[in-house]
Amino acid sequence: MNWITQNLPYIFAGISVGGQYALIAIGYTMVYGILRLINFAHGDIFMVAGVIMVYASATMPMYVSIPLVILTTVVIGVMIEKVAYKPLRSAPRMSIMISAIGVSYLLQNLALYITGGLSQRYPTIPAISKTVTFLGTTTKVVTLVTPVLTILLVTMLVLLIKYTKIGIAMRAVSKDFETSQLMGIRINSVISMTFLIGSFLAAVGSFLYFTNYTGVTPTAGAMPGLKAFVAAVFGGIGSIPGAVVGAFIIGICENIIKGVGWTTFSDAFTFALLIIILVFKPTGLFGEKSTDKV
């Protein structure tokens, strides 16, 4: 009990960071579920949302900046799919992966050109930046809001996928791309909606993440993006609940490691976990065993 009390700030921080990773990881897992593509540019879309917020909030009030950031991030995410991935849909898997890496570097270099490579201070979002005391621990409101908001958004997403027409189409496409096309499902609309949802969640994740880590740099999306990818693989890539559970586990473990004084090894832990999972359970915690069609 004493150990929990001492490490409560790190546990809270871990739950908060885990929720932020989860919002990014869902983008990876949804795109993979439908296109069998690892969208390596997804972490950079998250970073771009941070950069847009820095410049939007400098000239506009917060109530305009936040919807503008979400809208712009969603448009960028959908446009990337249309320009960089759609033309390569029937190309070899390696081609589309190289395209994803190219988009990632393009976004990073555009951000480098716009910001001059300097760290930009993220604006204060009043509603979630205040400091509060909870269970005897001083923390930011964002730390308490993140897990609640993450669970709410994930629940809404699961309901959308389970009960709406577009959600049923997404499930059909994820099971069998070619047959879904033959059955009259509009594949392009389904894929666009997938990128739209993923980019929306990345934008929301950027508000929460950069409120805690206030420096926005061109490479700010690289490490959160990689950790979110590990979370998606850990939970079972293609599974939304798996991505969320994996993200929370990684976030909590990472911050507890920092709490015991092993900060240097916190990133190493995440990638060591990826290796262990790939060796012993390649499909992840909730992943389905793939069957090869003959």
C-alpha positions as CSV (number, residue, x, y, z in Angstrom):
1,M,0.0,0.0,0.0
2,N,2.9,2.3,0.9
3,W,4.5,1.6,-2.5
4,I,1.2,2.5,-4.3
5,T,1.0,5.8,-2.4
6,Q,4.6,6.7,-3.2
7,N,4.2,5.8,-6.9
8,L,0.7,7.2,-7.4
9,P,1.9,10.2,-9.5
10,Y,3.7,7.8,-11.8
11,I,0.6,5.5,-12.0
12,F,-1.6,8.5,-12.9
13,A,0.9,9.7,-15.5
14,G,1.1,6.2,-16.9
15,I,-2.7,5.9,-17.3
16,S,-2.7,9.4,-18.9
17,V,0.1,8.6,-21.4
18,G,-1.4,5.2,-22.0
19,G,-4.7,6.8,-23.1
20,Q,-2.8,9.2,-25.4
21,Y,-0.9,6.2,-26.9
22,A,-4.2,4.4,-27.3
23,L,-5.7,7.2,-29.4
24,I,-2.8,7.0,-31.8
25,A,-2.6,3.2,-31.7
26,I,-6.3,2.9,-32.9
27,G,-5.2,4.7,-36.1
28,Y,-2.5,2.1,-36.8
29,T,-4.8,-0.9,-36.0
30,M,-7.8,0.3,-38.0
31,V,-5.7,1.0,-41.2
32,Y,-3.9,-2.4,-40.8
33,G,-7.2,-4.2,-40.2
34,I,-8.6,-2.9,-43.6
35,L,-5.6,-2.3,-45.8
36,R,-3.0,-4.6,-44.2
37,L,-0.8,-1.5,-44.2
38,I,1.4,-0.1,-41.3
39,N,0.8,3.6,-41.8
40,F,4.3,4.8,-40.7
41,A,3.2,8.4,-41.2
42,H,0.5,8.2,-38.5
43,G,2.8,9.5,-35.7
44,D,3.7,12.4,-37.9
45,I,0.0,13.3,-38.5
46,F,-0.2,13.5,-34.7
47,M,2.9,15.9,-34.7
48,V,1.4,18.0,-37.5
49,A,-1.8,18.5,-35.4
50,G,0.5,19.9,-32.6
51,V,2.3,22.3,-35.1
52,I,-1.1,23.5,-36.5
53,M,-2.3,24.2,-33.0
54,V,0.8,26.3,-32.1
55,Y,0.2,28.6,-35.1
56,A,-3.6,28.6,-35.0
57,S,-3.8,29.5,-31.3
58,A,-1.3,32.4,-32.0
59,T,-3.8,34.2,-34.2
60,M,-7.2,32.8,-33.2
61,P,-9.2,32.2,-30.0
62,M,-9.0,28.7,-28.5
63,Y,-12.7,27.8,-29.4
64,V,-11.8,28.4,-33.1
65,S,-8.3,26.8,-33.0
66,I,-9.4,23.4,-31.6
67,P,-12.1,22.6,-34.2
68,L,-9.7,24.0,-36.9
69,V,-6.9,21.7,-35.8
70,I,-9.2,18.7,-35.8
71,L,-10.6,19.5,-39.3
72,T,-7.2,20.2,-40.8
73,T,-5.7,17.1,-39.4
74,V,-8.6,15.0,-40.7
75,V,-8.3,16.5,-44.2
76,I,-4.5,15.9,-44.2
77,G,-5.0,12.3,-43.1
78,V,-7.6,11.6,-45.8
79,M,-5.5,13.4,-48.5
80,I,-2.4,11.3,-47.7
81,E,-4.4,8.1,-48.3
82,K,-5.8,9.5,-51.6
83,V,-2.4,10.7,-52.9
84,A,0.2,8.3,-51.4
85,Y,-1.6,5.0,-50.8
86,K,-4.6,4.7,-53.2
87,P,-2.5,4.7,-56.4
88,L,-0.4,1.8,-54.9
89,R,-3.3,-0.3,-53.7
90,S,-2.6,-3.1,-56.2
91,A,1.2,-2.7,-56.0
92,P,3.5,-5.0,-54.0
93,R,3.2,-4.6,-50.2
94,M,6.8,-3.2,-50.1
95,S,5.9,-0.3,-52.4
96,I,3.1,1.0,-50.2
97,M,5.3,0.6,-47.1
98,I,8.1,2.7,-48.7
99,S,5.4,5.3,-49.7
100,A,4.3,5.5,-46.0
101,I,7.9,6.1,-44.9
102,G,8.3,8.7,-47.6
103,V,5.1,10.5,-46.4
104,S,6.5,10.4,-42.8
105,Y,9.8,12.1,-43.9
106,L,7.8,14.6,-46.0
107,L,5.7,15.7,-43.1
108,Q,8.8,15.9,-40.8
109,N,10.6,18.1,-43.3
110,L,7.6,20.3,-43.9
111,A,7.4,20.9,-40.2
112,L,11.2,21.5,-40.1
113,Y,10.8,24.2,-42.8
114,I,7.8,25.8,-41.1
115,T,9.3,25.9,-37.6
116,G,12.9,26.3,-38.5
117,G,13.7,23.2,-36.5
118,L,13.1,25.1,-33.2
119,S,10.9,23.6,-30.5
120,Q,7.6,25.4,-30.5
121,R,5.8,26.0,-27.1
122,Y,2.4,24.4,-27.1
123,P,-0.4,26.8,-26.1
124,T,-2.2,26.4,-22.7
125,I,-5.7,24.9,-23.1
126,P,-7.3,26.3,-20.0
127,A,-9.9,23.6,-19.4
128,I,-7.3,20.8,-19.1
129,S,-4.1,22.6,-18.1
130,K,-5.1,23.4,-14.5
131,T,-3.4,21.7,-11.6
132,V,-5.6,19.8,-9.1
133,T,-5.1,17.6,-6.1
134,F,-6.6,14.0,-6.4
135,L,-6.1,11.3,-3.8
136,G,-3.5,13.4,-2.1
137,T,-1.5,13.8,-5.3
138,T,-1.0,17.0,-7.3
139,T,-1.6,16.5,-11.0
140,K,-3.0,18.3,-14.1
141,V,-6.6,18.0,-15.1
142,V,-5.5,16.4,-18.4
143,T,-4.1,13.4,-16.5
144,L,-7.6,12.7,-15.1
145,V,-9.5,13.6,-18.3
146,T,-7.4,11.4,-20.6
147,P,-8.4,7.9,-19.5
148,V,-12.1,8.9,-19.3
149,L,-12.1,10.6,-22.7
150,T,-10.2,7.7,-24.2
151,I,-12.6,5.1,-22.9
152,L,-15.6,7.3,-24.1
153,L,-14.2,7.7,-27.6
154,V,-13.3,4.0,-27.9
155,T,-16.8,3.0,-26.7
156,M,-18.3,5.3,-29.3
157,L,-16.0,3.9,-32.0
158,V,-16.8,0.2,-31.1
159,L,-20.6,1.1,-31.2
160,L,-20.1,2.8,-34.6
161,I,-18.2,-0.3,-36.0
162,K,-20.8,-2.7,-34.6
163,Y,-24.1,-1.1,-35.4
164,T,-23.8,1.4,-38.2
165,K,-23.8,0.8,-42.0
166,I,-20.2,2.1,-42.5
167,G,-19.1,0.1,-39.5
168,I,-20.5,-3.1,-40.9
169,A,-18.8,-2.3,-44.2
170,M,-15.5,-1.8,-42.4
171,R,-15.8,-5.2,-40.7
172,A,-16.6,-6.8,-44.1
173,V,-13.7,-5.2,-45.8
174,S,-11.3,-6.2,-43.0
175,K,-12.4,-9.8,-43.4
176,D,-12.2,-10.1,-47.1
177,F,-11.2,-7.0,-49.3
178,E,-11.9,-8.6,-52.7
179,T,-15.3,-10.2,-51.8
180,S,-16.5,-6.9,-50.2
181,Q,-15.8,-5.1,-53.5
182,L,-17.7,-7.7,-55.5
183,M,-20.7,-7.4,-53.0
184,G,-21.0,-3.7,-53.9
185,I,-19.3,-2.1,-50.9
186,R,-17.7,1.2,-51.8
187,I,-14.2,0.4,-50.8
188,N,-12.9,4.0,-51.2
189,S,-15.5,5.4,-48.9
190,V,-14.7,2.8,-46.2
191,I,-10.9,3.5,-46.5
192,S,-11.5,7.2,-46.4
193,M,-13.6,6.9,-43.2
194,T,-10.9,4.7,-41.6
195,F,-8.3,7.4,-42.2
196,L,-10.7,10.1,-41.1
197,I,-11.4,8.4,-37.8
198,G,-7.7,7.6,-37.2
199,S,-6.7,11.2,-37.9
200,F,-9.4,12.6,-35.7
201,L,-8.2,10.5,-32.8
202,A,-4.6,11.5,-33.5
203,A,-5.7,15.2,-33.3
204,V,-7.5,14.6,-30.0
205,G,-4.4,12.7,-28.7
206,S,-2.2,15.6,-29.7
207,F,-4.2,18.0,-27.5
208,L,-3.8,15.7,-24.5
209,Y,-0.2,14.8,-25.1
210,F,1.2,18.2,-25.8
211,T,-0.6,19.7,-22.8
212,N,1.8,17.5,-20.7
213,Y,4.9,17.6,-23.0
214,T,4.7,21.2,-24.2
215,G,7.6,21.3,-26.8
216,V,6.5,20.6,-30.4
217,T,9.4,19.6,-32.7
218,P,9.4,18.1,-36.2
219,T,10.2,14.7,-34.7
220,A,7.8,15.0,-31.8
221,G,5.5,12.3,-33.3
222,A,8.2,9.7,-33.9
223,M,8.5,8.2,-30.4
224,P,4.8,8.4,-29.4
225,G,4.0,6.9,-32.9
226,L,6.5,4.0,-32.4
227,K,5.2,3.3,-28.9
228,A,1.6,3.4,-30.1
229,F,2.6,1.0,-32.9
230,V,4.1,-1.3,-30.3
231,A,0.9,-1.0,-28.3
232,A,-1.1,-2.0,-31.3
233,V,1.1,-5.1,-32.0
234,F,1.2,-6.0,-28.3
235,G,-2.6,-5.9,-28.1
236,G,-3.0,-7.7,-31.4
237,I,-2.9,-5.4,-34.5
238,G,-6.3,-5.2,-36.1
239,S,-8.0,-5.3,-32.6
240,I,-9.2,-2.0,-31.3
241,P,-9.7,-3.2,-27.6
242,G,-6.2,-4.9,-27.9
243,A,-4.6,-1.6,-29.0
244,V,-6.2,0.2,-26.0
245,V,-5.2,-2.4,-23.5
246,G,-1.7,-2.6,-24.9
247,A,-1.3,1.2,-24.8
248,F,-2.4,1.5,-21.1
249,I,0.0,-1.4,-20.1
250,I,2.9,0.3,-21.9
251,G,2.1,3.7,-20.5
252,I,1.8,2.5,-16.9
253,C,4.9,0.3,-17.0
254,E,7.0,3.0,-18.7
255,N,6.1,5.6,-16.0
256,I,6.6,3.1,-13.1
257,I,10.1,2.4,-14.5
258,K,10.7,6.2,-14.4
259,G,9.4,6.2,-10.9
260,V,11.9,3.7,-9.6
261,G,14.8,5.7,-11.1
262,W,15.4,3.8,-14.3
263,T,14.4,6.6,-16.7
264,T,17.2,5.7,-19.1
265,F,15.5,2.3,-19.7
266,S,11.9,3.4,-20.1
267,D,12.0,3.5,-23.9
268,A,14.1,0.3,-24.1
269,F,11.4,-1.5,-22.1
270,T,8.8,-0.7,-24.8
271,F,10.9,-2.2,-27.6
272,A,12.1,-5.1,-25.5
273,L,8.4,-5.9,-24.9
274,L,7.8,-5.8,-28.7
275,I,10.5,-8.4,-29.2
276,I,9.2,-10.7,-26.5
277,I,5.6,-10.5,-27.9
278,L,6.8,-11.2,-31.5
279,V,8.8,-14.2,-30.3
280,F,6.2,-15.8,-28.0
281,K,2.8,-14.5,-29.3
282,P,3.2,-13.0,-32.7
283,T,-0.5,-12.2,-33.0
284,G,-0.6,-10.2,-29.8
285,L,-2.9,-10.5,-26.8
286,F,-6.2,-10.2,-28.7
287,G,-5.0,-10.9,-32.2
288,E,-6.6,-13.6,-34.4
289,K,-4.6,-16.4,-35.8
290,S,-4.2,-15.8,-39.5
291,T,-5.1,-18.5,-41.9
292,D,-3.5,-18.7,-45.4
293,K,-5.9,-19.2,-48.3
294,V,-4.9,-21.8,-50.8
